């Protein structure tokens, strides 16, 4: 099981993406299905990896700049 506290990084800020979204919208549990599980340790590792992948995709950005780059 993965959740708050399983973050591998907060990307330089105090609050994780999980904390920001759960404060704004409430918790949103998800399930990860994997047929190749060996034991609970394997299941925990897969859950934490999926959790952190989703956190890393939480915030994205795009920028534009006009002018001469030189």
FIMI-682924 format. One record per residue (C-alpha): x, y, z; chain; residue number from 1; residue in three letters. Coordinates in steps of 0.05 Angstrom, whole numbers. Layout:
<pts>
c1 X	c2 Y	c3 Z	chaine A	num NUM	residu ALA .
...
</pts>
This chain:
<pts>
c1 0	c2 0	c3 0	chaine A	num 1	residu UNK .
c1 26	c2 69	c3 -18	chaine A	num 2	residu UNK .
c1 2	c2 137	c3 5	chaine A	num 3	residu UNK .
c1 24	c2 199	c3 40	chaine A	num 4	residu UNK .
c1 95	c2 188	c3 65	chaine A	num 5	residu UNK .
c1 114	c2 143	c3 6	chaine A	num 6	residu UNK .
c1 139	c2 201	c3 -36	chaine A	num 7	residu UNK .
c1 209	c2 196	c3 -62	chaine A	num 8	residu UNK .
c1 213	c2 271	c3 -73	chaine A	num 9	residu UNK .
c1 173	c2 335	c3 -62	chaine A	num 10	residu UNK .
c1 210	c2 368	c3 -119	chaine A	num 11	residu UNK .
c1 239	c2 423	c3 -75	chaine A	num 12	residu UNK .
c1 174	c2 445	c3 -41	chaine A	num 13	residu UNK .
c1 146	c2 430	c3 28	chaine A	num 14	residu UNK .
c1 81	c2 396	c3 6	chaine A	num 15	residu UNK .
c1 76	c2 338	c3 -42	chaine A	num 16	residu UNK .
c1 28	c2 334	c3 -100	chaine A	num 17	residu UNK .
c1 -13	c2 285	c3 -59	chaine A	num 18	residu UNK .
c1 -22	c2 335	c3 -2	chaine A	num 19	residu UNK .
c1 -41	c2 391	c3 -50	chaine A	num 20	residu UNK .
c1 -92	c2 350	c3 -88	chaine A	num 21	residu UNK .
c1 -122	c2 316	c3 -27	chaine A	num 22	residu UNK .
c1 -130	c2 383	c3 8	chaine A	num 23	residu UNK .
c1 -166	c2 411	c3 -53	chaine A	num 24	residu UNK .
c1 -207	c2 351	c3 -75	chaine A	num 25	residu UNK .
c1 -204	c2 298	c3 -21	chaine A	num 26	residu UNK .
c1 -171	c2 230	c3 -26	chaine A	num 27	residu UNK .
c1 -178	c2 190	c3 -90	chaine A	num 28	residu UNK .
c1 -157	c2 118	c3 -79	chaine A	num 29	residu UNK .
c1 -135	c2 77	c3 -139	chaine A	num 30	residu UNK .
c1 -118	c2 4	c3 -151	chaine A	num 31	residu UNK .
c1 -59	c2 -25	c3 -189	chaine A	num 32	residu UNK .
c1 -68	c2 -94	c3 -219	chaine A	num 33	residu UNK .
c1 -7	c2 -137	c3 -232	chaine A	num 34	residu UNK .
c1 -8	c2 -212	c3 -244	chaine A	num 35	residu UNK .
c1 66	c2 -222	c3 -233	chaine A	num 36	residu UNK .
c1 67	c2 -209	c3 -157	chaine A	num 37	residu UNK .
c1 112	c2 -254	c3 -116	chaine A	num 38	residu UNK .
c1 96	c2 -231	c3 -45	chaine A	num 39	residu UNK .
c1 72	c2 -171	c3 -5	chaine A	num 40	residu UNK .
c1 140	c2 -138	c3 -9	chaine A	num 41	residu UNK .
c1 136	c2 -140	c3 -85	chaine A	num 42	residu UNK .
c1 65	c2 -113	c3 -82	chaine A	num 43	residu UNK .
c1 87	c2 -54	c3 -37	chaine A	num 44	residu UNK .
c1 144	c2 -37	c3 -84	chaine A	num 45	residu UNK .
c1 98	c2 -37	c3 -145	chaine A	num 46	residu UNK .
c1 47	c2 6	c3 -108	chaine A	num 47	residu UNK .
c1 99	c2 57	c3 -86	chaine A	num 48	residu UNK .
c1 128	c2 60	c3 -156	chaine A	num 49	residu UNK .
c1 59	c2 73	c3 -187	chaine A	num 50	residu UNK .
c1 44	c2 125	c3 -133	chaine A	num 51	residu UNK .
c1 108	c2 163	c3 -145	chaine A	num 52	residu UNK .
c1 99	c2 160	c3 -221	chaine A	num 53	residu UNK .
c1 30	c2 192	c3 -213	chaine A	num 54	residu UNK .
c1 60	c2 245	c3 -166	chaine A	num 55	residu UNK .
c1 114	c2 262	c3 -217	chaine A	num 56	residu UNK .
c1 59	c2 272	c3 -269	chaine A	num 57	residu UNK .
c1 17	c2 315	c3 -223	chaine A	num 58	residu UNK .
c1 47	c2 381	c3 -244	chaine A	num 59	residu UNK .
c1 69	c2 397	c3 -314	chaine A	num 60	residu UNK .
c1 84	c2 462	c3 -348	chaine A	num 61	residu UNK .
c1 98	c2 495	c3 -414	chaine A	num 62	residu UNK .
c1 130	c2 562	c3 -430	chaine A	num 63	residu UNK .
c1 139	c2 610	c3 -487	chaine A	num 64	residu UNK .
c1 185	c2 668	c3 -496	chaine A	num 65	residu UNK .
c1 185	c2 720	c3 -551	chaine A	num 66	residu UNK .
c1 245	c2 758	c3 -574	chaine A	num 67	residu UNK .
c1 315	c2 746	c3 -598	chaine A	num 68	residu UNK .
c1 351	c2 692	c3 -558	chaine A	num 69	residu UNK .
c1 419	c2 722	c3 -572	chaine A	num 70	residu UNK .
</pts>
